[in-house]
Amino acid sequence: MVDWYPLAWPLIRRLDPEKAHGMALSALESGLLRGSASPTDPRLETTLWGRRFPTPIGLAAGFDKDARVPGPLLALGFGFVEVGSVTPKPQPGNPKPRLFRLEGDSAVINRMGFNNGGIEAMAERLSKARPRGILGINLGKNKDTEDAAADYEKGITRLARFADYLVINVSSPNTPGLRALQGRGPLEALVDRSRAALNAAMPQETRPPLLLKVAPDLTEEDMADIAAVALAGGLDDGLDGLICTNTTIDRPANLTSTQRGETGGLSGVPLFAPSTGILRRMAELTEGRLPLVGVGGVASGQDAYAKIRAGASLVQFYSAMVYGGPHLVTRITDELADCLRADGFTSVTEAVGADLT
């Protein structure tokens, strides 16, 4: 397979980032951009929540907010694709410009603000063309909603039947007050109501697992509270996993790009170390009792492998595609298989948490 992206990059980088993103979606939707994924190493296959993942490498939420192209994305070689964040009502998001490339730092800043077409549009689309493969749906709240849990209840009730897993996103920095839901009291109430909505919406045998996506800007107390809430439930009560992490509001001192001061969430290579630190600590606090998904700064198979050894059963990326193109997933997957093989692991599961003491 010839990777054309390096040749196209000088032109792509001249485009407004959000316009380039829209063009990528259109190319996937029209079939102009097609997948050519080859069979993967069997040691990459893993099973979680009763679902078979052909590889542990997935696409993080944010790329396909409205579930326009999950099928073509899976065909690129992703083991699973997470769509959203989607809110009950359509909303335009924050004013433009709101997406910025930090090319010198291999990073991105966004302040999109949950721009999406709403749960009804997503439900209609998925009812007509639910792709084959593992599909996660990331749920958010509308900016003007005071009862946040009510929005998550609506998303769960309407979309659970289309999902292989659902994500409660309370960690985006671009919706005012959203991250406050990570506090122990608000989080307990939110999880209780979300779980009740899910139990009511789907029979146990087909019910998708419920995950929580957390921020990288957490204190030790924050992490302890989240772990306590996550572990408090039993079967059909509480959370089934955590996604570590969303974007950061921190700005490392070594950023060099002129747009480093833009408001929003920072993702990409500078997020790798802090997000992996949160992942590792959450793995310790949850004592291996809860599957974790590692995301943040992954740009190579070696990065994905580090997340797995720090406690992740699955790994996601997104920002690295801005610089590496749509076929980066194939390289990351192949490199991860090489890492597992070199260290004598016969499966991903064997490597999960290998660096934890």
C-alpha distance (Angstrom), angle and dihedral (degrees) to the residues before:
residue distance angle dihedral
M1 . . .
V2 3.81 . .
D3 3.79 113.9 .
W4 3.81 104.8 -141.3
Y5 3.80 95.4 177.2
P6 3.84 97.6 91.1
L7 3.80 88.4 55.5
A8 3.81 92.3 49.2
W9 3.80 96.1 42.8
P10 3.86 96.5 86.9
L11 3.82 87.5 59.7
I12 3.81 96.6 39.1
R13 3.80 93.3 51.8
R14 3.80 89.5 58.7
L15 3.80 91.0 60.2
D16 3.77 124.0 88.1
P17 3.84 104.5 -95.4
E18 3.80 95.2 -123.8
K19 3.80 91.7 47.3
A20 3.82 90.2 50.3
H21 3.78 89.3 50.6
G22 3.80 91.1 51.9
M23 3.80 90.6 49.9
A24 3.81 90.4 52.5
L25 3.80 90.7 52.9
S26 3.80 90.9 48.5
A27 3.81 91.6 49.0
L28 3.80 90.8 52.7
E29 3.80 91.9 44.4
S30 3.79 93.8 51.0
G31 3.78 95.5 44.3
L32 3.79 92.7 -114.7
L33 3.79 88.0 119.9
R34 3.79 109.9 48.3
G35 3.75 134.7 -179.4
S36 3.77 122.3 -115.1
A37 3.78 101.1 177.9
S38 3.79 116.2 164.6
P39 3.82 125.6 -144.9
T40 3.78 111.3 -73.3
D41 3.77 132.2 -132.1
P42 3.84 108.2 -83.7
R43 3.80 90.5 -131.5
L44 3.82 87.4 71.1
E45 3.79 93.3 63.6
T46 3.80 114.5 104.4
T47 3.79 137.2 172.1
L48 3.80 124.1 -140.9
W49 3.80 130.4 166.4
G50 3.79 88.5 1.1
R51 3.80 91.5 -59.5
R52 3.79 126.8 117.3
F53 3.79 115.8 -130.6
P54 3.84 111.3 -164.8
T55 3.80 88.0 -152.5
P56 3.82 132.1 2.3
I57 3.82 91.8 -125.2
G58 3.80 114.0 103.4
L59 3.77 140.9 168.1
A60 3.80 114.2 -106.4
A61 3.79 123.8 -129.3
G62 3.79 118.2 -87.5
F63 3.79 101.9 57.8
D64 3.80 96.9 77.4
K65 3.79 103.4 26.1
D66 3.81 95.6 167.1
A67 3.83 101.2 38.2
R68 3.77 91.7 -110.8
V69 3.82 96.8 144.2
P70 3.82 113.8 13.8
G71 3.81 91.1 131.8
P72 3.82 96.3 53.9
L73 3.82 89.1 44.3
L74 3.79 91.8 53.8
A75 3.80 87.8 49.3
L76 3.81 89.5 59.3
G77 3.80 87.8 68.2
F78 3.79 105.5 -90.2
G79 3.79 114.0 147.1
F80 3.79 88.9 -144.0
V81 3.80 138.4 -4.0
E82 3.79 128.2 -142.9
V83 3.81 116.5 -154.8
G84 3.82 127.8 -163.1
S85 2.91 151.3 -0.8
V86 3.79 85.2 -139.7
T87 3.80 126.3 177.1
P88 3.81 130.2 -158.5
K89 3.80 93.9 -109.1
P90 3.80 124.4 39.0
Q91 3.78 113.0 -104.3
P92 3.80 133.5 -177.6
G93 3.80 96.7 -138.3
N94 3.77 125.9 -141.5
P95 3.82 125.3 -24.6
K96 3.79 118.3 -81.6
P97 2.97 138.6 -73.4
R98 3.80 91.0 55.1
L99 3.80 105.4 139.2
F100 3.80 122.7 68.2
R101 3.79 134.3 -179.1
L102 3.80 116.9 -140.5
E103 3.78 92.6 -164.8
G104 3.80 97.3 174.7
D105 3.79 89.7 54.2
S106 3.83 97.6 40.8
A107 3.79 85.7 -123.0
V108 3.80 142.9 120.7
I109 3.79 133.3 -147.7
N110 3.78 118.9 -157.0
R111 3.77 135.2 178.2
M112 3.79 96.6 174.2
G113 3.81 95.7 145.5
F114 3.81 100.9 -144.6
N115 3.81 95.4 -61.3
N116 3.80 105.5 -174.9
G117 3.80 144.9 130.5
G118 3.82 96.9 -107.3
I119 3.77 135.6 -108.9
E120 3.80 96.6 -72.8
A121 3.79 92.9 58.0
M122 3.81 90.8 47.5
A123 3.80 92.3 47.5
E124 3.80 91.6 50.5
R125 3.79 91.8 49.0
L126 3.82 94.5 48.1
S127 3.80 92.9 44.9
K128 3.79 88.0 60.1
A129 3.80 99.0 40.5
R130 3.80 116.4 14.8
P131 3.82 103.6 174.9
R132 3.77 123.5 -128.7
G133 3.77 108.2 -110.6
I134 3.78 138.7 51.4
L135 3.81 112.4 -40.0
G136 3.79 124.6 -174.1
I137 3.81 122.4 -168.3
N138 3.80 119.3 -150.7
L139 3.81 114.7 -152.6
G140 3.81 128.3 -154.4
K141 3.78 138.5 172.5
N142 3.78 128.9 -110.7
K143 3.77 114.8 -103.4
D144 3.82 94.0 -119.3
T145 3.83 97.3 45.2
E146 3.80 113.6 114.1
D147 3.81 96.7 -173.5
A148 3.80 97.2 58.7
A149 3.80 95.0 -179.6
A150 3.80 89.9 58.9
D151 3.80 90.3 62.1
Y152 3.79 92.5 51.2
E153 3.81 89.5 47.9
K154 3.81 89.7 53.9
G155 3.79 92.7 48.8
I156 3.79 92.6 48.5
T157 3.80 94.2 46.4
R158 3.81 93.4 50.2
L159 3.79 102.2 37.1
A160 3.81 108.4 28.4
R161 3.80 93.2 94.9
F162 3.80 91.5 61.1
A163 3.83 96.9 47.4
D164 3.79 134.5 89.6
Y165 3.79 85.4 -163.9
L166 3.81 136.2 0.0
V167 3.79 127.4 -140.9
I168 3.79 127.7 -152.6
N169 3.80 103.2 -149.9
V170 3.81 110.1 -157.3
S171 3.79 96.1 145.8
S172 3.80 108.2 73.4
P173 3.81 109.8 118.8
N174 3.81 92.1 -150.7
T175 3.82 101.0 73.4
P176 3.82 112.8 71.7
G177 3.80 113.5 -113.6
L178 3.81 94.7 2.5
R179 3.80 97.0 117.9
A180 3.80 90.8 53.3
L181 3.81 85.8 74.0
Q182 3.82 87.9 73.2
G183 3.83 90.2 73.2
R184 3.79 113.3 107.9
G185 3.81 99.1 -110.2
P186 3.81 97.9 44.3
L187 3.81 90.8 41.0
E188 3.80 93.8 52.3
A189 3.79 90.6 51.7
L190 3.79 92.6 45.5
V191 3.80 94.1 49.3
D192 3.81 92.0 46.3
R193 3.79 92.7 52.4
S194 3.80 93.9 41.9
R195 3.79 92.1 50.4
A196 3.80 91.8 47.8
A197 3.80 89.8 51.8
L198 3.80 91.3 49.6
N199 3.80 93.7 47.3
A200 3.80 89.3 51.3
A201 3.79 94.0 46.2
M202 3.81 100.7 50.5
P203 3.81 137.9 29.9
Q204 3.79 114.2 -112.8
E205 3.81 95.8 -109.0
T206 3.83 93.5 58.5
R207 3.80 100.3 29.1
P208 3.83 114.2 127.0
P209 3.80 119.2 -131.2
L210 3.80 118.0 -99.4
L211 3.82 118.2 -129.9
L212 3.80 134.6 -176.7
K213 3.81 123.1 -141.2
V214 3.80 113.0 -146.9
A215 3.79 135.3 -164.3
P216 3.81 126.6 -108.9
D217 3.82 91.0 -134.0
L218 3.80 96.2 77.5
T219 3.78 129.7 135.9
E220 3.79 122.0 -136.8
E221 3.80 88.1 -103.0
D222 3.81 90.9 51.6
M223 3.79 91.3 52.0
A224 3.79 93.1 47.3
D225 3.80 90.4 51.5
I226 3.80 93.0 48.7
A227 3.80 91.6 48.0
A228 3.81 91.1 49.4
V229 3.80 92.1 51.5
A230 3.80 91.8 44.5
L231 3.80 92.8 52.2
A232 3.81 96.6 40.9
G233 3.77 95.7 83.3
G234 3.76 130.5 72.6
L235 3.80 131.5 -158.9
D236 3.81 109.3 -23.6
D237 3.80 89.7 0.1
G238 3.81 122.8 93.5
L239 3.78 131.6 -13.3
D240 3.78 130.2 -17.9
G241 3.80 98.0 -161.5
L242 3.80 149.0 -17.2
I243 3.80 132.3 -119.3
C244 3.81 111.8 -145.7
T245 3.05 112.0 -138.1
N246 3.80 151.2 12.0
T247 3.81 124.0 -175.3
T248 3.81 122.4 -59.5
I249 3.80 132.6 -119.9
D250 3.80 88.7 -154.1
R251 3.79 120.2 103.5
P252 3.81 112.9 -151.8
A253 3.79 113.1 -137.5
N254 3.80 92.4 -123.9
L255 3.81 96.0 64.2
T256 3.81 109.2 123.4
S257 3.82 105.5 -177.8
T258 3.80 118.4 108.8
Q259 3.82 90.7 -127.7
R260 3.80 94.4 56.4
G261 3.82 90.5 109.7
E262 3.80 95.5 60.2
T263 3.80 115.0 121.3
G264 3.80 117.5 -111.0
G265 3.77 142.1 60.5
L266 3.79 119.4 -34.4
S267 3.81 118.0 -142.0
G268 3.77 136.0 166.4
V269 3.80 131.6 61.5
P270 3.85 96.8 -17.4
L271 3.80 88.9 59.5
F272 3.80 94.8 56.8
A273 3.81 99.4 86.2
P274 3.82 99.1 42.6
S275 3.80 94.1 42.6
T276 3.81 91.4 48.3
G277 3.80 89.2 49.6
I278 3.80 90.6 54.7
L279 3.80 90.1 46.1
R280 3.79 92.3 52.0
R281 3.81 92.9 47.9
M282 3.81 92.9 47.4
A283 3.81 88.9 50.2
E284 3.80 88.9 54.4
L285 3.80 93.9 45.8
T286 3.80 93.7 47.9
E287 3.83 91.2 46.4
G288 3.78 94.8 -139.8
R289 3.80 91.2 -62.9
L290 3.81 95.3 115.7
P291 3.82 129.6 49.3
L292 3.81 112.7 -116.8
V293 3.80 129.7 -155.4
G294 3.81 115.3 -150.2
V295 3.79 119.2 -147.5
G296 3.79 133.8 158.3
G297 3.78 130.6 88.9
V298 3.80 97.8 1.2
A299 3.81 110.1 156.4
S300 3.81 103.4 147.3
G301 3.76 143.1 28.9
Q302 3.78 88.2 -102.8
D303 3.81 89.6 57.9
A304 3.80 90.9 50.1
Y305 3.79 90.3 48.4
A306 3.82 90.7 52.2
K307 3.81 89.7 53.4
I308 3.80 90.6 50.5
R309 3.80 92.8 49.0
A310 3.83 87.9 49.3
G311 3.81 90.7 57.9
A312 3.82 108.7 -79.2
S313 3.80 118.9 136.1
L314 3.82 90.2 -172.2
V315 3.81 131.9 24.8
Q316 3.81 130.8 -153.2
F317 3.79 135.2 -168.9
Y318 3.79 138.0 177.0
S319 3.82 115.4 151.2
A320 3.80 93.2 61.5
M321 3.82 88.8 65.4
V322 3.80 88.5 66.5
Y323 3.80 88.2 68.0
G324 3.80 101.9 22.4
G325 3.78 101.5 41.3
P326 3.81 133.6 -134.4
H327 3.80 95.9 -56.0
L328 3.80 93.6 57.2
V329 3.80 87.8 97.2
T330 3.82 90.4 68.0
R331 3.80 92.5 53.5
I332 3.80 93.0 46.3
T333 3.79 91.5 49.0
D334 3.81 93.1 48.7
E335 3.80 92.2 46.7
L336 3.79 91.6 49.9
A337 3.80 90.4 52.9
D338 3.81 88.8 51.4
C339 3.81 90.9 51.8
L340 3.80 92.4 50.9
R341 3.79 91.5 46.9
A342 3.80 93.6 48.2
D343 3.81 91.8 53.8
G344 3.78 94.5 45.3
F345 3.79 98.6 -110.4
T346 3.79 115.1 149.5
S347 3.80 93.5 -164.6
V348 3.78 141.9 17.5
T349 3.79 89.7 -114.5
E350 3.80 91.4 62.8
A351 3.81 90.9 57.3
V352 3.81 97.6 48.1
G353 3.80 108.7 117.1
A354 3.82 94.1 -2.2
D355 3.82 91.1 144.6
L356 3.79 95.8 50.0
T357 3.78 117.1 106.8
